[in-house]
Amino acid sequence: MLLAESVSLLWRAGDAAAERVLTMGKVQNLRLAARRIDGVLVPAGATFSFWKQVGRATRRAGYVDGRELREGCVIPSIGGGLCQLSNALYDAALRAGFEIVERHAHSAVVAGSLAAVGRDATVFWNYIDLRFRPASDVRVEVSIEADSLAVRFWGSADAPKAADAAGAPTASSALRPVPTGDCASCAADGCFRHVALHTGAISLGRRGFLLDGYWPEFDAYVSEVAERRDVMFVPLRGRRRGNARYGWNTQAVDVAREAPLLTLTRSLQSRRVAGHGAARQRLLLAWARRLADDYARRLPYDVTEIVVMQHLLPALWTGGHLGGRTYDVLMTGLPMRALQARLDDAAALHPASPTLADFRADADLVEAEERALAGARSIVTPHAAVAALFGSRVVLLPWATPAIDAIAAPGFGTGEPALVFPASTLGRTGAYELRDVARALGTQVVLTGRDLEGAGFWDGVRVARAPFDAALGSASAVVLPAFVENQPRRLLQAASRGVPVIASDACGLTPRPGISVVPAGDVDALRRSIEALARTGVFA
């Protein structure tokens, strides 16, 4: 159960430019220290030490200039701002009734801080520490949201408390002065405490775009919202290297960083794994974490807003890199929990399928994505089914329309009506539903992908085989009754060429002339839609 918590704000309204730079530094320092403390287990009777857990705050360890209160003044200092964390730990320890072994008050009281109520604890490497001792086992949780720091202690409901559980402050705030100066704003350059603040190229906050595989919809969005001072991370600068898979418009920003070695290694490993199945999904998840971690290590601390692709989000969340930042998510598909529920439903409909139940993500990963999505400022997507899950937070993008290079003629081969299936034969692409309808109606199906549901799957159906582009040139209709489809590119290509499209709602399209949408898994609705299309003369 929750024994105690302490929550404090990260940002101060009305800070001057130099003060905001130091606050950004403080937040960066808190992000680093929080990772060292979050999840720590303190056994009953053991002593928690702030410095033993966090270690020395050095530039080499990633710490930067932040706000430090020293000798009554606020000065810039490497690791400055960590006292906000020690304050919160002390405050929560008092609330939980822990024995306070060591605590030191600040030399001055910053308005609005815990020092104003005498519940502060300053720390200074390596001789001024915060130490406390719980009487029962405790787990420490430290979380940083966009605008707040929270410390929580979790333990047993019957945890005993120390005799001084009320935690009376050991130094009255009334006896301590307010800071007499601030190196970020005062003009007392000759003061012996003064430290010059060199902001250099650090901005007052900018966006970071963390991207992977190219989506034209997201590229248009990023190009529209990006400013020159923002920073973009991509696997490769695809336009410069002639690689359309990563063809992002990196010219929208002055700083674009890539990860060529990671990208090459991922590509080589991916080629060795089957195109579909559990092994490939595990590989993709592992590489998403590696790429996200690589981006995060190089993310400037003055990035206060992040725009990130969905599959990179869980690693950023679990690594604590989103703390103190707002973020928007470029959603490429359903959240993992919703996706796996949909696959479970499909597997229940088709228990003989070897592909529908072959893989489910680790529960911790699913939870991490869910918690991260809950904290996102906005969800950006062209996918209608995904957008429907997020209400007012959604920025719904239009699907990119493929260029029209030809007008399709009705019929296939000798002119016999045919439905083109623009995917591999898989349970999640709706192959079972299309097979059932094709058998019942006696309609020919043109297969454009691999058979992955086993030999003889299409027995009882008249089938032909052709590459999609060739099949599309003489298709009667393109049909994809999928349970999962993130990028309906082939459906959009067909619609742009005037070929009728029948898609499930999982494909992310909205109904319009030329595009019919049916519920995923609904064989009767699929049959009615195909019959209605036939009555228009398309199959004649």
C-alpha positions, 0 to 999 in steps of 0.5 A: 500500500501507499505509505506516503508521497510528496509531490512538487512542481518542476517549473516556475512561472515567470522565470527569466531566460537565464533562470529557465536555462538553470531550471532545464538543467535541474530537470535533467539532473533530476531525471538522472538521479531519479533513475538511480532511486526509482524502484529501490527496495529498502529492507526493514531496519536498513538505512537509505543514503541519498548519496550512496544511491545516487553517486557523485553528480559529475558532467561525465555522468551526464549532469549539467548546470542547475540551480544550487542554493549555496551560502544564501545565494542561488548559483549554477552548479553541476548537479544543481537542483538535486535538493528538490529530490532530497527534499521530497524524500525527506518530506515523504519519510516524515509522512511515513514515520521513518526514523531520520538518521541524518538531515540538514536544512538549507541555509536559506528558504526559497519561496514555495519550496519545502524549506518554507514549511521546514521539510527540506533536506539539503545534500552536498557531495560527499559529506552532507547526506540525507539518511533515513531508516524504515521499520519495515520493508519499503519500495521507493518510487520516483516519477517525473511528469511533465511538470512535477516530481513525485516520491512515493513509499510503498510498503505493508499496511501495518508498517510500524512508525518511529516515535517522532512520526510527526516529523517536526522540522529541526530548523524553523524556516522563520529563522532562515533568510531568503536567498540574497542573490541569484547568479542567473539574474543579479548584477553583482559580478564582483561578489565572491559567490558569483558564478558566470552563467554561460548559456552558449547554444542552449535554447529556452526549450525546443522540440525533439523528433524521434523517428524511424520508418518513413510515413508520408503522413507523419513527414508532412506533419513534422515538416509543418510543426518543426522549427529550425532550432528543433532537433530530429533523430532518424535512422538514416537521412534517407533522402540524402542517401537514396533510401526511401525507407527513411525518406524524412524531410530532415531539411525542416530542422538545422540539426538532424542526427542519424544512427547508421551503424544501428540501422545497418545491423538491424537491417542485416538481422531482420533479413535473417528472420522470417517476414512474419511470426513471433521471432520477427516480432521479438526482433523488432521490439528489441531493436525499437528499444535499442534505437530509442535508447540511442536517441535518448542518450543523445537528446539535448537536455534543452529539449522540452517537447518530444514528438516520438513514434509509437514503438519507441515510446515504451523505452523512453518511458521506462528509461525516465527520459520523458520526465519534465517534458511534454510529448506527442505520439505518432501512432502507427497502430493500435496500442499493444493491449488493444492489439493483443485483445483483437488478436485474441478475439481472432484466435478464438474465431479461428483456433486452428490458425498457426499465426494468430496466437503465436506471439504476445508482448511481455506484460511489462512492455504493454503496461509501459506503453499504456502508462506512457500513452496516458501521459501524452499531450496528443495522439497524432495518426491518420488511422481512424480506428486508432483515433477512435480510442483517444477522444479529444487528444487526437490530431487526425491526419489525412492519408497520403494519396498515391499518384494515379499512374493508370486507370484500372480495367475491370476483370482479371486474366480472361475477363472473369470477375476477381477479388484481389487480396492485397496481403499474405495469407494470414489470420490477421489479414482476414484470410479466413473471412475472405475464403469463406465468402469466396467459397460461398459466392464462387468468386475468384480470388487473386492472391498477391502474397505468401501462403502462411496459414498452411498448405491447402488453405485455399482449397475450394476457392478458385485462385490466381496469383499475381504481383499486386501491381499487375493484379490491380491493373485488371481487378474487379475489387480489392478486399482486405477484411483484416483484424490488424492493418497499420498502413493500408497503402495498397487499399489507398493505391487501389482507390486512387486508381478507381478500383472499388475497395472493401476493407475492415474497420481495422484498416483505418479508413473511413467510408467514402465513395469507392471504399466500403468498410465492414466490421473485422471478423464479420463474414456476413457483413463482408458477404453483403458488401461484396454482393452489393458491389456485384449488383452495381455491375463491377463484376460484369 
